[in-house]
């Protein structure tokens, strides 16, 4: 570890607000998951709990760990943050079918008096219907990716802590939107035919490929702040930029290819596998119709 890296770690302080928020989210989901499992043992699989917790850990690595201290001195580290926020944490969290476990994990008065009535508001439903349109989801993620990597916007986020946090929030928010049609978490319903998802994922690689190609083959450092940043690696700023581009291209290709293959296999799978998934969703619907102020979900 270089002396500059040691100084950065020494000056870094753990973000208490981020850590508390992520711990609370993990606690609420776990409580809700345990309550659901107590009534329906085989309904919410253990792998969904693991997916949610892994998603929370991914968020913590990106914005709550010492990694966050190095994003303004290394583009490779910064790009790793963006991948965690857009391509790793969101699908893991959505795979956990978070809606019902989170509602079940909240205090009863909060779920009954605040959250449930809010979700029933007409404009909330209309907004949710609008933003989960696959075309909007794809466009939002693409605009966030390209927009924040424009040099002026990128440099602004490096100079301003507030804009930096907004950048991270927009990456995570648009990441959730992007993965929504792919994962299709309960209780949402598909807006496009399932065969379109591999194409959706393929076209999503194009903005990423364009950005990574530009960064890899540009003969100058695109983001000038890294020219004067402390050196934590033995590579030059230009080599660091090339490494960030290569990591982005390779990771996005793999991350998008895996669900495309899985969706294709699911479409070709036997009907009984699809029936099992429908039965799981039907069970969730049955639980969701129960009063939120009951002591626990009923098994019958």
Buried (B, 14 or more C-beta within 10 A) or exposed (E): EEEBBEEBEEEBEEBEEBBEBBEEBBEBBBBBBBBBBEBBEEBBBEEBBEBBBBBBBBBBBBBBBEBBBBBBBBBBBBBBBBBBBBBBBBBBBBBBBBBBBBBBBBEEEEBBEEBBEEEEEEEEEEEEEEBBBBEBBBBBBBEBBBEBBEEEBBBBBBEEEEBBBBBBEBBBBBBBBBBBBBBBBBEBEEBEEEEBBBEBBEEBBEBBBEBBEEBBEEEEBBBEBBEEBBBBBEBEBBEBBBBBBBBBBEBBBEBBBEBBEEBBEBEEEEEEEEEEEEEBBEBBEBBBEEEBEEEEBEEE
